[in-house]
Amino acid sequence: MNRVRVLDCTLRDGGYCNQWRFGYENVKKIINGLVKSGINIVECGFLTNKVEYQENRTKFTTMDEVAEVLPKNRSEKLFVCLMNYGEYNLEDIPPYDGTSLDGIRVAFHKKDMSKALEFCEGIKKKGYKVFVQAMVSLNYSDEEYLELIKRTNIIAPYAFYIVDSFGVMKGKDLTRLFYIVEHNLTESIYIGYHSHNNMQLAYSNAQSLVSIQTKRKLIIDASIFGMGRGAGNLNTELFVEFLNDTEGTEYKLQPLLTLIDEILNKFYQENYWGYSLPNYLSASHNAHPNYASYLNDKQTLTIEDMDAIFSMMSNEKKASFDKEYIEALYTNYMANGKSYEEHIVELKKTLFGKKILIIAPGKSSEVEKAKIIQFAEQHDVVSISINFDYNYLYTDFIFLSNLRRYRELNKSKRYKCIVTSNIPAENIYIKTKYGQLLNDVEAVRDNAGMMLIQFLINLGVKDIIIAGIDGYSHEVSENYADEQMALITKNAILDAMNTGMTNLLTRFANKVKITFLTGPRRVTIANLDLLDNI
């Protein structure tokens, strides 16, 4: 038997990209494809008590549910699931009988080490192969890691893992940890390596580990197409080809390529994964990758802003994702700038009794530009564009809450800018307080259009006409008049933003008259008024 075994975690780690909704038939196809390719260990998903089972998802609640997707001919492969410590009761695990899982991987954080290892021992006593997965290996001091290994030896599990949870390990880090493990872990226990690709090092690290002159048996985790949260994982298809070339293995690539073509590419198109600057930043700060996703999804921050927010985080909060914590950091950071409202009284006078035309950069602002220009020419209209300079009309003001958009704006136009206080701008007309314009709908909490409407309501405006607030299509080219402004993000986030804007506009319409000038697309108002005659 070759000393290196490959564990594919597509159905578990890859599930972060599609909420584990692979589809029942696809799950069986993926498992069968992995078996045909010769992958040694197939991870089928999560085993958890925290959800209700749905057959199209790879979050299982019982061994019987897992057994339904396993092939009748196991071809001497091992089938496992991962369990987060604290999410499953030991008494709910039946004794091993060979009809379902062969092994269970137990993931746990340092604070839970003692109880988690007792849990691992309990699983082993039931007859399963146990994989000890101490998360974020680099968070252990050498003394703590040696203690972990010592206590693992007492249990004698099937495998002990070096885990690069945040994709931050350099080659020297992995080598150092490997030698600590090699010299202190019982020889019969496999040494596993689980990586993430935040710094594009998963493949090179895996190659380096395999190339170390050692007789120790290794397990390397990978996922097809690198499918995994954020930056993704080591690519199964790349790594097995490397093993074929260097270790004399005979993994078959074609079944993996077929799975990419027929199943996984669709998920990739809907919710891409892979290297990105936000994921690099999370790794460089040794922080949970969900923080990077959260900040990136805001679409309001520059890379420098994200880096500054990561720098504000306490070390204690970096290991586990805390949504309330990062939301508070983000809000505080954005609201930290000084306001400049010297011209606010003047602006109130300018807007008093007028129809306020706000022009967002949606596709309709170009398609229906003639209607917008004609309406704006009326004497009782004040026009304000949102986060861009409208090419077809010299607007009275430009409202900006996005630092990226502010930087792109021609400096000659800044004298008529109304910006929020998160933007470090000078020589502008008004800088208003960011925190006072936030709303309570998470998906659009600081959406520029919604912030502008709130700003206008605060100033006592009574009549608002909307152009170009179209919402977001899954087809990127349909969203903006200028495609260079395209918002590239997950479809679920786009849908949530559309729903959020619709809800807020309906709420705003109870306080002020709001009318659509351009035909509404994916965002509307209950009891909608359309301004057809101008």
C-alpha positions in Angstrom: 0.0 0.0 0.0 1.3 3.5 -0.9 2.2 5.5 2.2 0.2 8.5 1.0 -3.6 8.4 1.0 -6.0 11.0 -0.4 -9.1 12.1 1.4 -11.6 14.0 -0.7 -13.7 16.5 1.3 -15.8 18.0 -1.6 -19.1 17.0 -0.1 -18.2 18.6 3.3 -15.8 21.5 2.8 -17.2 22.2 -0.6 -20.7 22.5 0.9 -19.8 26.0 2.3 -20.2 27.2 -1.3 -23.7 25.9 -1.9 -25.2 25.4 1.6 -24.4 21.7 1.1 -27.2 21.5 -1.4 -25.5 19.2 -3.9 -28.7 17.3 -4.7 -29.4 13.7 -3.8 -28.5 12.2 -7.1 -25.4 14.5 -7.5 -24.1 13.3 -4.1 -24.2 9.7 -5.3 -22.6 10.6 -8.6 -19.8 12.5 -6.8 -19.2 9.6 -4.4 -19.2 7.0 -7.2 -16.9 9.3 -9.3 -14.4 9.5 -6.4 -14.5 5.7 -6.0 -13.9 5.2 -9.7 -10.9 7.6 -9.6 -9.3 5.6 -6.8 -9.6 8.2 -4.0 -8.8 6.4 -0.8 -11.1 8.1 1.7 -14.4 9.8 0.8 -15.8 12.4 3.2 -19.6 12.4 2.6 -20.5 15.5 4.6 -21.2 16.6 8.1 -22.8 14.5 10.9 -24.7 16.9 13.1 -27.7 17.1 15.5 -28.1 20.8 14.7 -30.2 20.5 11.6 -33.2 18.6 10.2 -32.1 16.2 7.5 -32.9 17.1 3.9 -31.9 14.5 1.3 -30.5 17.0 -1.2 -28.0 18.2 1.4 -24.8 16.6 2.8 -25.6 17.4 6.4 -26.6 14.1 7.9 -28.3 13.4 11.3 -28.0 9.6 11.4 -25.8 6.8 10.1 -28.8 5.4 8.1 -29.1 8.6 6.1 -25.4 8.4 5.1 -25.8 4.7 4.2 -28.4 5.7 1.6 -25.8 7.5 -0.6 -23.0 5.0 -0.3 -22.2 2.6 -3.2 -23.0 -1.1 -2.7 -19.5 -1.9 -3.9 -17.1 0.0 -1.6 -14.0 -1.1 -3.5 -12.0 -1.1 -0.2 -12.5 2.7 0.2 -13.2 4.3 3.5 -16.2 6.5 4.0 -16.2 9.2 6.7 -18.1 12.3 7.9 -16.8 15.2 9.9 -18.4 16.2 13.2 -17.8 19.5 14.9 -17.3 18.8 18.6 -20.5 19.7 20.5 -22.8 19.1 17.6 -23.6 15.4 18.1 -24.3 13.2 21.0 -22.1 10.2 21.6 -25.1 8.1 22.6 -26.7 8.7 19.1 -23.8 7.0 17.4 -24.6 3.3 17.0 -21.9 0.6 17.2 -20.0 0.2 14.0 -21.5 -2.6 11.8 -20.0 -1.9 8.3 -23.2 -0.7 6.8 -22.6 3.0 6.9 -19.6 5.1 7.9 -16.2 3.6 8.5 -14.8 6.6 10.3 -15.6 9.9 12.0 -13.5 13.0 11.9 -13.8 15.2 15.0 -13.0 18.9 14.7 -12.5 20.9 17.8 -10.9 24.2 19.0 -8.1 24.3 21.6 -10.5 25.3 24.4 -12.4 22.1 24.0 -9.4 19.8 23.7 -9.9 17.6 26.8 -13.6 16.9 26.3 -13.2 16.5 22.6 -10.5 13.8 23.0 -12.7 12.0 25.5 -15.4 12.1 22.8 -12.9 10.7 20.3 -12.2 7.8 22.6 -15.9 7.1 23.0 -16.3 6.9 19.2 -13.3 4.6 18.9 -14.8 2.3 21.5 -17.9 2.0 19.2 -15.6 0.5 16.5 -15.1 3.5 14.2 -11.9 4.8 12.8 -11.3 8.2 14.5 -9.6 11.2 13.0 -8.4 13.8 15.5 -8.8 17.2 13.9 -7.5 19.9 16.3 -8.4 23.2 14.5 -6.0 26.0 13.8 -2.8 24.1 14.6 -0.7 27.2 14.6 -2.7 28.5 17.5 -1.0 25.9 19.8 2.4 26.6 21.4 4.9 23.9 21.0 4.3 22.8 24.6 0.5 22.7 24.0 0.9 20.8 20.8 3.1 18.2 22.5 0.5 17.8 25.2 -2.2 17.3 22.5 -0.1 14.6 20.8 0.7 12.9 24.1 -3.0 12.7 24.9 -3.8 11.6 21.3 -1.3 8.7 21.7 -3.3 7.4 24.6 -6.4 7.1 22.4 -4.5 5.7 19.5 -6.9 7.0 16.7 -6.6 6.2 13.1 -5.2 9.6 12.2 -4.0 12.8 13.8 -4.2 16.0 11.7 -2.2 19.1 11.1 -4.9 21.6 10.3 -4.4 24.9 8.5 -7.9 26.2 9.1 -7.2 29.7 7.9 -4.8 29.0 5.0 -2.0 30.8 6.6 0.7 28.1 6.8 4.0 28.7 5.0 6.2 25.8 4.1 8.4 26.3 7.2 5.4 26.3 9.5 4.1 23.0 8.1 7.6 21.4 8.2 8.1 22.5 11.8 4.7 21.0 12.9 5.3 17.8 10.9 8.6 17.1 12.6 7.0 17.7 16.0 4.3 15.2 15.2 6.6 12.7 13.5 8.9 12.5 16.5 6.2 12.3 19.1 3.1 10.6 17.6 2.8 6.8 17.8 4.1 5.3 14.5 0.9 3.4 13.7 -1.2 6.6 13.5 -1.6 8.3 10.2 -0.5 12.0 10.0 -3.1 14.0 8.2 -2.9 17.5 6.6 -5.9 19.7 5.9 -5.2 23.0 4.1 -6.9 26.0 2.7 -5.7 28.1 -0.2 -5.9 31.7 1.1 -2.2 32.2 0.2 -2.1 29.9 -2.8 0.1 27.5 -0.8 -2.1 24.4 -0.5 -0.6 22.7 -3.5 3.0 23.5 -2.8 2.7 22.6 0.9 1.1 19.3 0.1 3.9 18.5 -2.4 6.6 19.5 0.1 5.0 17.3 2.8 4.9 14.3 0.5 8.5 14.9 -0.5 9.8 14.7 3.1 11.9 11.6 3.6 9.8 9.7 6.1 8.3 6.3 6.5 5.2 7.8 8.2 1.8 7.1 6.6 0.2 10.3 5.4 -3.4 11.5 4.6 -3.7 14.6 2.4 -7.1 16.3 2.2 -8.3 17.8 -1.1 -11.5 18.7 -2.9 -12.5 18.4 -6.5 -11.9 21.7 -8.3 -10.6 23.1 -5.0 -14.3 23.6 -3.9 -14.4 25.1 -0.5 -15.2 28.2 1.5 -13.5 31.4 0.4 -10.2 30.7 -1.2 -11.0 27.0 -1.4 -8.9 23.9 -0.8 -6.2 21.8 -2.4 -7.4 20.6 -5.8 -8.0 16.8 -5.8 -7.4 16.5 -9.6 -4.1 18.4 -9.4 -2.8 16.5 -6.4 -3.5 13.0 -7.6 -1.9 13.8 -10.9 1.2 14.9 -8.9 1.1 11.6 -6.9 0.8 9.6 -10.2 3.9 11.4 -11.5 6.0 11.2 -8.3 4.8 8.3 -6.2 3.8 5.7 -8.7 0.1 5.8 -7.9 -2.6 5.1 -10.4 -5.4 7.5 -9.6 -7.8 8.1 -12.6 -8.3 11.7 -13.5 -11.2 11.3 -16.0 -13.9 10.7 -13.4 -12.9 13.8 -11.5 -12.9 15.9 -14.6 -16.3 14.6 -15.5 -17.6 15.6 -12.1 -16.2 19.1 -12.6 -17.8 19.5 -16.0 -21.2 18.0 -15.2 -21.8 19.1 -11.6 -19.3 21.3 -9.9 -18.8 23.9 -12.6 -22.4 25.0 -12.2 -21.9 25.6 -8.5 -18.7 27.5 -9.3 -20.6 29.8 -11.7 -23.3 30.5 -9.1 -21.0 31.1 -6.1 -17.3 31.3 -7.1 -14.5 30.3 -4.8 -10.7 30.7 -5.1 -7.9 33.1 -4.3 -8.9 36.7 -3.6 -7.3 39.7 -1.7 -9.9 39.6 1.1 -9.1 35.9 1.7 -5.4 36.7 1.6 -6.0 39.4 4.2 -7.8 37.0 6.6 -4.9 34.6 6.3 -2.3 37.3 6.9 -4.1 38.3 10.1 -4.6 34.6 11.1 -8.4 35.2 11.2 -11.4 33.1 10.3 -12.1 33.3 6.6 -15.8 34.1 7.2 -14.6 37.6 8.3 -13.1 38.2 4.9 -16.4 37.0 3.2 -18.4 39.3 5.4 -16.4 42.4 4.8 -16.1 41.7 1.0 -19.8 41.2 0.7 -20.3 44.7 1.9 -18.9 46.0 -1.4 -18.1 49.4 0.3 -14.5 48.8 1.5 -11.2 49.2 -0.2 -8.5 46.6 0.6 -6.9 49.2 2.8 -10.1 49.5 4.8 -10.4 45.8 5.2 -6.8 45.6 6.4 -7.5 48.3 8.9 -10.6 46.5 10.3 -8.6 43.2 10.6 -6.0 45.1 12.5 -8.6 46.3 14.9 -9.6 42.7 15.8 -8.6 41.2 19.1 -6.7 37.9 18.9 -9.3 36.1 21.0 -12.0 36.9 18.4 -10.0 35.8 15.3 -10.3 32.0 15.8 -14.1 31.8 15.5 -16.5 33.9 13.4 -18.6 36.3 15.4 -21.0 38.1 13.2 -22.1 40.6 15.8 -18.5 41.4 16.6 -17.5 42.1 13.0 -20.6 44.1 12.3 -19.9 46.3 15.3 -16.2 46.8 14.1 -17.4 47.6 10.6 -20.0 50.1 11.7 -17.6 51.8 14.2 -14.9 52.0 11.5 -17.3 53.5 8.9 -18.8 55.9 11.4 -15.4 57.1 12.7 -14.9 60.0 10.3 -15.7 63.6 11.1 -18.8 65.2 9.6 -18.8 68.6 7.8 -22.3 70.1 7.6 -21.6 73.8 7.3 -23.8 74.0 4.2 -26.7 71.9 5.6 -29.0 74.9 6.1 -28.3 76.1 2.6 -29.1 72.6 1.2 -32.4 72.5 3.1 -33.4 75.8 1.4 -32.3 74.5 -2.0 -34.5 71.4 -1.6 -37.5 73.0 0.1 -40.7 72.5 -2.0 -38.8 70.8 -4.8 -39.2 67.4 -6.5 -36.0 65.5 -5.8 -34.8 63.3 -8.6 -32.3 60.7 -7.5 -30.4 58.9 -10.2 -28.8 55.6 -9.4 -26.4 53.8 -11.8 -28.8 51.0 -12.7 -29.2 49.9 -16.3 -32.5 51.8 -16.6 -30.6 55.1 -16.1 -29.1 54.5 -19.5 -32.0 52.8 -21.3 -34.5 55.5 -20.2 -32.1 58.5 -20.3 -34.4 60.6 -22.5 -37.1 60.4 -19.9 -34.7 61.3 -17.1 -33.2 64.3 -19.0 -36.7 65.6 -19.8 -37.9 65.4 -16.3 -34.8 66.9 -14.8 -35.2 70.0 -17.0 -38.3 71.1 -15.1 -37.8 74.2 -13.0 -38.9 72.6 -9.7 -36.6 69.6 -9.8 -33.3 69.1 -8.0 -31.2 66.2 -9.3 -28.8 64.0 -7.2 -26.9 61.1 -8.6 -25.7 58.2 -6.4 -22.1 57.0 -6.3 -21.4 58.2 -9.8 -21.4 61.2 -12.2 -24.3 60.7 -14.6 -23.0 61.1 -18.1 -26.2 62.3 -19.7 -27.1 65.1 -17.2 -25.2 67.7 -15.2 -26.8 66.8 -11.8 -27.1 69.4 -9.0 -25.4 67.1 -6.5 -23.6 63.8 -6.2 -24.2 61.6 -3.1 -21.4 59.1 -2.2 -21.1 56.6 0.6 -18.6 54.3 -1.1 -14.9 55.1 -0.9 -14.1 53.2 -4.1 -16.7 55.3 -6.1 -15.4 58.5 -4.5 -11.8 57.8 -5.6 -13.1 57.1 -9.2 -14.9 60.5 -9.4 -13.3 63.3 -11.3 -11.8 65.7 -8.7 -13.4 68.7 -10.5 -16.9 67.4 -9.4 -16.2 67.2 -5.7 -17.4 70.6 -4.8 -21.0 69.4 -5.3 -20.5 66.1 -3.4 -22.6 65.1 -0.4 -20.6 62.3 1.2 -20.9 60.1 4.3 -18.4 60.5 7.1 -16.6 57.2 6.4 -15.0 58.8 3.3 -11.8 60.8 4.1 -12.8 63.6 1.7 -11.9 67.3 1.7 -13.2 70.3 -0.3 -16.7 68.7 -0.6 -20.1 70.3 -0.1 -21.3 68.3 2.8 -20.0 65.4 4.8 -22.9 63.9 6.8 -22.8 61.4 9.6 -22.7 57.8 8.3 -24.2 56.3 11.5 -27.3 58.4 11.3 -28.3 57.0 7.8 -28.0 53.3 8.6 -31.2 51.2 8.5 -32.1 47.9 10.3 -32.2 45.7 7.2 -29.0 43.8 7.2 -28.6 43.1 3.5 -28.8 46.9 2.7 -27.9 48.4 6.0 -25.6 50.9 4.3 -26.9 50.8 0.8 -26.1 54.2 -0.8 -29.6 54.7 -2.3 -31.3 53.9 0.9 -28.9 56.1 2.8 -29.7 59.0 0.5 -33.4 58.6 0.9 -33.0 58.6 4.6 -30.8 61.7 4.4 -33.5 63.5 2.3 -36.2 62.5 4.7 -34.2 63.9 7.6 -34.0 67.2 5.7 -37.8 67.3 5.3 -38.1 66.5 1.6 -41.6 65.5 0.7 -41.4 64.4 -3.0 -38.8 61.9 -4.2 -38.6 60.6 -7.8 -36.4 57.5 -8.4 -34.5 56.6 -11.5 -32.0 53.7 -11.9 -32.7 51.9 -8.7 -33.2 48.6 -10.5 -32.0 46.1 -8.0 -29.7 43.3 -9.0 -30.0 40.6 -11.7 -28.0 37.4 -11.5 -26.8 38.4 -15.0 -24.1 40.9 -14.2 -24.3 42.7 -17.5 -28.0 43.7 -16.7 -27.2 45.6 -13.6 -25.3 48.8 -14.4 -25.3 51.5 -17.0 -21.5 51.3 -16.9 -20.4 47.7 -16.7 -17.2 48.7 -15.0 -19.3 49.3 -11.9 -20.5 45.7 -11.9 -21.1 44.1 -8.5 -19.7 40.6 -8.5 -21.0 38.7 -5.5 -23.2 35.7 -4.6 -26.6 35.3 -6.0 -28.2 34.9 -2.6 -26.7 38.2 -1.5 -28.1 39.9 -4.6 -31.6 38.5 -3.9 -31.4 39.6 -0.3 -30.5 43.1 -1.4 -33.4 43.2 -3.8 -35.8 42.1 -1.0 -34.2 44.5 1.5 -34.6 47.5 -0.9 -38.2 46.7 -1.7 -39.0 46.5 2.0 -37.3 49.7 2.9 -38.7 51.7 0.0 -42.2 50.5 1.0 -41.5 51.7 4.5 -40.0 55.0 3.3 -43.1 55.5 1.2 -45.2 55.8 4.4 -43.1 58.9 5.3 -42.6 60.7 2.0 -44.0 60.4 -1.6 -41.8 58.1 -3.6 -42.4 57.6 -7.3 -40.5 55.6 -9.9 -39.5 57.5 -13.0 -37.8 54.6 -14.8 -39.7 51.3 -14.9 -39.1 49.2 -11.8 -37.2 46.0 -12.4 -36.2 43.9 -9.4 -37.0 46.5 -6.8 -40.4 48.0 -6.3 -42.8 49.5 -3.7 -46.1 48.1 -2.5 -49.0 50.2 -4.0 -46.5 51.4 -6.6 -46.9 54.7 -8.4 -45.3 55.1 -11.8 -44.5 58.5 -13.2 -45.6 58.0 -16.8 -46.5 61.5 -17.7 -43.8 64.1 -17.2 
